Amino acid sequence: MLALRLTRAARPAVQLRRLLVAAASAGTGFLLLGSLGYALDHPQTPGAAALRLAWCVVPLAATVYLALAVARTDPGTRPRPGLSAVGLGPGRLMAVSALTTLLACVLGSLVALLFFLHLRGDLSGLPFDGQGARFLAADRPLPVPAALTLLALLPLAASGAVALSLRPRDPRRPGAKGSLSARRLAVTRTAEAPAEAPEGAEAGEAGWSDVLTVAPPPREAPAGFPWGVAALAVGLAVQAYANRAAPASVLALPVEGAAVLGGWLLTALGLVLAAPGLTYLCGRLLQSAQPGALRLLAGRVLMSEATRIGRPLGVVCAVTSAALATTAMYDQPAAAFGPLSTVATLVVGGCTLATLLTAAVEARQSRAGTTAALLRLGAPATMLRGAAVLRAGALIALFVPLTLLIACLSALPPTK
């Protein structure tokens, strides 16, 4: 009961994020059921039906990533002093978070099923003058076990990912939680140390440089950058090979469509692996050439949050570059998914943006202690806001040209 109260008594912002997960789950479930409807209506082309089902991996992965980000920022399932005494230790809180994610995804899947049945006319006749009947196989009986199996994929995958990510770890294991404890200890000691903000511009720069050396120590450079570059190069090469097919029908052909999907997934994987290293590099560059307190703070925050912020940025970069390349290459999107293409675009685009915003909230929560310590030491609030603007500008200056470059490389005309 206490776990249920902790989940139900969450703030409106937390409930809104859970509703976003349910909405994304509804969109993904409808896409899965739409692929099932296409398979029922076209039994003579199993390859094309399997390809449409394979393309649903993209919105499914985006929804699972959003659910994981929302679960990590949920303050109600975060370990706090006193909860272990009433039976809510880290393991129980992890189970509560996984159950909350499962319920949100199941709610979305049920909405998708009801809307799918409504469009098919199984509930109260054909709506919209029967416009949905032509791609949902309204004239054929719906295999209930197959539909329920497809709808169960997302709740199980999302709750499993949350349980795996939030599972209790041994604090004595190297790299488990030692770095976070060390940062909190450094922040606490810095905040308790009797220090005053030096007067004057030059003295202030030197004083705050010493404070920043102790308060937000940057982590080591994220691993995986070379593998990300390699996966990105292979993905672009696979996309260039797939572009040799006719631009209007490449996504509809089983072999070429599978090649496009594989190339896009490799490109997205490469960007996700390389983006934390690029974010870390942004923080390093901000601190070059005799930086002041503002650039020191902005750079060190980027370096310490490189993995948390870099991965969602890599996903946004991958989705945006793929959308730009598809818009430049294909004039008629009807050959790919038909009416379901809009739903897929909304689900993937909405999930990536929501995940990026949720990761920003998580990063802000993780450095709340450091921010409070700097404010107690006399750091002006304008400096903290200026550092946030500087971080955002540095990331935009790097990732926007990178996105455009990858989109141009993906949309290059094939050489005959």
C-alpha positions in Angstrom: 0.0 0.0 0.0 2.8 2.4 0.8 4.4 1.7 -2.6 1.1 2.4 -4.3 0.8 5.7 -2.3 4.3 6.8 -3.4 3.4 6.1 -7.0 0.0 7.7 -6.9 1.1 10.8 -4.9 3.6 11.9 -7.5 3.8 15.5 -8.7 1.9 16.5 -11.9 5.1 16.7 -13.9 5.8 13.0 -13.1 2.3 12.0 -14.0 2.5 13.9 -17.2 5.7 12.0 -18.2 3.9 8.7 -17.4 1.0 9.7 -19.6 3.5 10.4 -22.4 4.8 6.9 -22.0 1.2 5.6 -22.3 0.6 7.7 -25.4 3.8 6.5 -27.0 2.8 2.9 -26.1 -0.6 3.4 -27.7 1.0 4.7 -31.0 3.5 1.8 -31.1 0.8 -0.8 -30.3 -1.4 0.6 -33.1 1.6 0.3 -35.6 2.1 -3.3 -34.6 -1.6 -4.1 -35.1 -1.5 -2.2 -38.4 1.3 -4.5 -39.5 -0.8 -7.5 -38.5 -3.7 -6.1 -40.5 -1.5 -5.7 -43.6 -0.3 -9.3 -43.2 -3.9 -10.5 -43.0 -4.9 -8.5 -46.1 -1.9 -9.5 -48.1 -1.2 -13.2 -47.5 0.5 -13.5 -50.9 3.4 -11.2 -49.9 4.8 -12.4 -46.6 8.1 -10.6 -47.2 6.5 -7.2 -47.4 4.4 -7.9 -44.3 7.5 -9.0 -42.4 9.3 -5.9 -43.5 6.5 -3.7 -42.1 6.7 -5.5 -38.9 10.4 -5.1 -38.7 10.1 -1.4 -39.2 8.1 -1.3 -36.0 11.3 -2.0 -34.1 12.2 1.7 -34.5 9.1 3.1 -32.7 9.3 0.3 -30.2 12.9 1.0 -29.3 12.1 4.8 -29.0 9.2 4.1 -26.7 11.3 1.8 -24.5 14.0 4.4 -24.3 11.4 7.0 -23.2 10.0 4.7 -20.6 13.5 4.1 -19.2 14.3 7.8 -19.0 10.9 8.5 -17.3 11.6 5.8 -14.7 15.0 7.1 -13.9 13.6 10.6 -13.2 10.8 9.4 -11.0 11.5 10.8 -7.5 8.9 8.5 -5.9 11.0 5.4 -6.6 14.3 6.8 -5.6 16.1 5.3 -2.5 15.7 7.6 0.5 16.6 7.3 4.2 13.9 5.5 6.2 12.2 3.6 3.4 14.3 0.5 4.0 13.0 0.3 7.5 9.4 -0.1 6.2 10.3 -2.7 3.6 11.0 -0.4 0.6 14.7 -0.9 -0.1 16.4 -0.5 -3.4 15.1 -3.8 -4.7 11.5 -3.1 -3.8 11.6 0.4 -5.3 13.0 -1.0 -8.5 10.1 -3.4 -8.6 7.7 -0.6 -8.0 9.3 1.4 -10.9 9.1 -1.6 -13.2 5.5 -2.2 -12.3 4.6 1.5 -12.9 6.2 1.3 -16.3 4.3 -1.9 -17.1 1.0 -0.4 -16.1 1.6 2.7 -18.2 2.5 0.6 -21.3 -0.4 -1.8 -20.8 -2.8 1.2 -20.6 -1.4 2.5 -23.9 -1.7 -1.0 -25.5 -5.3 -1.3 -24.4 -6.1 2.1 -26.0 -4.4 1.0 -29.2 -6.4 -2.2 -29.3 -9.7 -0.4 -28.7 -8.9 2.2 -31.4 -7.8 -0.6 -33.8 -11.0 -2.5 -33.3 -13.0 0.7 -33.7 -11.4 1.4 -37.0 -12.0 -2.1 -38.2 -15.7 -1.9 -37.3 -15.6 -4.7 -34.7 -17.2 -2.5 -32.0 -19.7 -0.2 -33.6 -19.6 -0.2 -37.4 -17.0 1.3 -39.7 -16.1 4.9 -38.7 -14.8 7.6 -41.1 -16.7 6.1 -44.0 -14.7 2.9 -43.9 -11.3 4.6 -44.6 -9.4 2.4 -42.2 -10.9 -0.8 -43.5 -8.5 -1.0 -46.5 -5.3 -1.3 -44.5 -6.6 -3.0 -41.3 -8.2 -6.1 -43.0 -11.7 -5.3 -41.7 -13.2 -8.1 -43.8 -11.0 -10.8 -42.2 -11.3 -12.2 -38.6 -8.6 -10.9 -36.2 -6.4 -13.6 -34.7 -6.6 -12.7 -31.0 -3.5 -14.6 -29.8 -1.4 -12.9 -32.4 -2.7 -9.4 -31.6 -2.2 -10.0 -27.8 1.3 -11.3 -28.4 2.2 -8.2 -30.4 0.7 -5.9 -27.8 2.6 -7.6 -25.0 6.0 -7.0 -26.6 6.3 -3.3 -25.5 5.1 -3.6 -21.9 7.4 -6.6 -21.3 10.4 -4.9 -23.0 9.9 -1.6 -21.2 9.5 -3.0 -17.7 12.4 -5.4 -18.3 14.6 -2.5 -19.4 13.6 -0.5 -16.3 14.3 -3.4 -14.0 17.6 -4.1 -15.5 18.7 -0.5 -15.4 17.5 0.3 -11.9 18.6 -3.0 -10.3 20.5 -2.7 -7.0 24.2 -2.7 -7.4 26.9 -3.6 -4.9 28.5 -0.3 -3.8 31.8 -2.1 -3.1 32.1 -3.0 -6.7 34.5 -0.7 -8.6 32.6 1.8 -10.7 29.2 1.0 -9.3 28.4 4.1 -7.2 31.8 5.2 -6.0 32.0 8.2 -8.4 28.6 9.5 -7.3 29.4 9.2 -3.7 32.8 10.9 -4.2 31.1 13.8 -6.0 28.5 14.2 -3.2 31.2 14.0 -0.5 33.2 16.7 -2.4 30.2 18.9 -2.7 29.4 18.5 1.0 32.9 19.3 2.1 33.1 22.3 -0.2 29.7 23.6 1.1 30.8 23.2 4.7 34.1 24.9 4.2 34.0 28.5 5.3 34.6 30.5 2.2 33.5 33.8 0.9 33.3 35.1 -2.6 36.4 37.2 -3.3 35.8 40.8 -4.3 36.9 42.1 -7.7 36.7 40.5 -11.0 40.2 38.9 -11.1 40.0 37.6 -7.6 36.5 36.3 -8.2 37.7 34.4 -11.3 40.5 32.8 -9.3 38.4 32.0 -6.3 35.6 30.4 -8.3 38.1 28.4 -10.3 39.3 26.8 -7.1 35.7 26.1 -6.1 34.9 24.5 -9.4 38.0 22.3 -9.1 36.4 20.7 -6.1 32.6 21.0 -6.6 31.9 19.3 -10.0 34.8 17.0 -10.8 34.5 15.7 -14.4 34.3 12.0 -15.1 36.7 10.2 -17.4 36.0 10.4 -21.2 33.1 8.0 -22.1 34.1 4.8 -23.8 32.7 3.7 -27.1 33.7 6.7 -29.4 35.8 4.6 -31.8 33.1 1.9 -32.1 30.5 4.6 -32.7 32.5 6.1 -35.6 33.0 2.6 -37.1 29.3 1.8 -36.8 28.4 5.1 -38.3 30.7 4.6 -41.3 29.3 1.1 -41.9 25.7 2.3 -41.6 26.3 5.1 -44.2 27.9 2.5 -46.5 24.9 0.2 -46.2 22.5 3.0 -46.9 24.5 4.0 -50.0 24.3 0.4 -51.2 20.5 0.3 -50.6 20.0 3.6 -52.4 20.8 1.9 -55.7 17.2 0.7 -55.9 14.5 2.9 -57.2 13.9 5.8 -54.8 10.2 5.5 -55.0 10.0 1.8 -54.0 13.1 1.1 -52.0 11.3 0.9 -48.7 8.5 -1.4 -50.1 10.9 -4.0 -51.5 11.8 -6.7 -48.9 15.6 -6.9 -49.6 16.2 -3.2 -50.2 13.9 -2.2 -47.4 15.7 -4.5 -45.0 19.0 -3.0 -46.2 17.7 0.6 -45.5 16.5 -0.5 -42.1 19.8 -2.2 -41.2 21.8 0.8 -42.4 19.7 3.3 -40.5 20.0 1.2 -37.3 23.7 1.0 -37.6 23.9 4.8 -38.2 21.7 5.4 -35.2 23.8 3.0 -33.1 27.0 4.8 -34.2 25.6 8.2 -33.2 24.4 7.0 -29.8 27.8 5.5 -29.1 29.8 8.5 -30.4 27.6 11.3 -29.0 28.8 11.0 -25.4 32.4 11.4 -26.5 31.4 14.4 -28.6 29.6 16.0 -25.7 32.7 15.4 -23.5 34.8 17.1 -26.2 32.5 20.1 -26.2 33.1 20.4 -22.4 36.8 20.1 -23.0 36.8 22.8 -25.7 34.8 25.2 -23.5 37.6 25.1 -20.9 40.4 25.7 -23.4 42.4 29.0 -23.9 42.4 30.5 -20.3 38.7 30.0 -19.4 36.9 32.0 -16.8 34.5 30.8 -14.1 31.6 30.7 -16.5 33.3 28.5 -19.1 34.8 26.3 -16.4 31.4 25.6 -14.9 29.8 25.0 -18.3 32.6 22.8 -19.5 32.8 20.7 -16.4 29.1 20.1 -16.2 29.2 18.9 -19.9 32.1 16.6 -19.1 30.4 15.1 -16.0 27.0 14.7 -17.8 28.4 13.6 -21.1 26.9 10.1 -21.1 23.5 11.1 -19.7 23.0 14.0 -22.2 25.0 12.6 -25.1 23.0 9.5 -25.7 19.6 11.2 -26.1 21.3 13.8 -28.3 22.7 11.0 -30.5 19.2 9.6 -30.8 17.7 13.0 -31.8 20.5 13.5 -34.3 19.9 10.0 -35.8 16.1 10.6 -36.1 16.5 14.1 -37.5 19.1 13.1 -40.1 17.0 10.1 -41.2 13.9 12.3 -41.6 15.8 14.9 -43.6 17.4 12.2 -45.8 14.0 10.6 -46.4 12.4 13.9 -47.3 15.1 14.6 -49.8 15.1 11.2 -51.4 11.5 10.1 -51.5 8.8 12.4 -52.9 5.9 10.0 -52.2 5.8 8.4 -48.7 2.7 6.3 -49.6 4.9 3.5 -50.8 6.4 2.9 -47.4 3.6 2.5 -44.9 0.6 4.4 -46.3 -1.5 6.1 -43.6 0.6 4.6 -40.8 3.7 6.6 -41.8 2.3 9.7 -40.0 1.7 7.7 -36.8 5.2 6.3 -37.0 6.8 9.7 -37.5 4.8 11.2 -34.6 5.7 8.4 -32.3 9.5 8.3 -33.1 9.8 12.1 -33.2 7.8 12.7 -30.0 9.7 10.0 -28.1 13.1 11.3 -29.0 12.2 14.9 -28.0 10.5 13.8 -24.8 13.5 11.6 -23.9 15.9 14.5 -24.5 13.9 16.8 -22.2 13.6 14.0 -19.6 17.4 13.5 -19.7 17.8 17.2 -19.1 15.6 17.0 -16.1 17.6 14.0 -14.8 20.8 15.9 -15.3 19.4 18.8 -13.4 18.4 16.6 -10.5 21.8 14.9 -10.4 23.7 18.2 -10.0 21.2 19.8 -7.5 23.6 19.3 -4.7 26.4 21.0 -6.5 24.2 23.9 -7.5 23.0 24.3 -4.0 26.6 24.3 -2.7 27.7 26.9 -5.3 24.7 29.1 -4.3 25.7 28.8 -0.6 29.2 29.8 -1.5 27.9 33.0 -3.1 27.8 32.1 -6.8 25.4 34.5 -8.6 22.3 32.9 -10.1 23.0 34.7 -13.4 26.3 32.8 -13.7 24.4 29.5 -13.4 21.9 30.5 -16.0 24.7 31.8 -18.3 26.5 28.5 -17.9 23.3 26.6 -19.0 22.9 28.8 -22.0 26.6 28.3 -22.9 26.2 24.6 -22.7 23.2 24.6 -24.9 24.9 26.8 -27.5 28.0 24.6 -27.6 25.9 21.4 -28.1 23.8 23.1 -30.8 26.9 24.4 -32.6 28.3 20.8 -32.8 25.3 18.6 -33.3 23.3 20.7 -35.8 26.1 20.6 -38.5 26.7 17.0 -37.7 23.1 16.1 -38.3 23.0 18.0 -41.6 26.2 16.3 -42.7 24.9 12.8 -42.0 21.6 13.6 -43.7 23.5 14.8 -46.8 25.6 11.6 -46.8 22.6 9.4 -46.4 20.8 11.2 -49.3 23.6 11.2 -51.7 22.5 10.0 -55.2 23.7 6.5 -56.0 26.5 6.1 -58.5 25.6 3.8 -61.4 
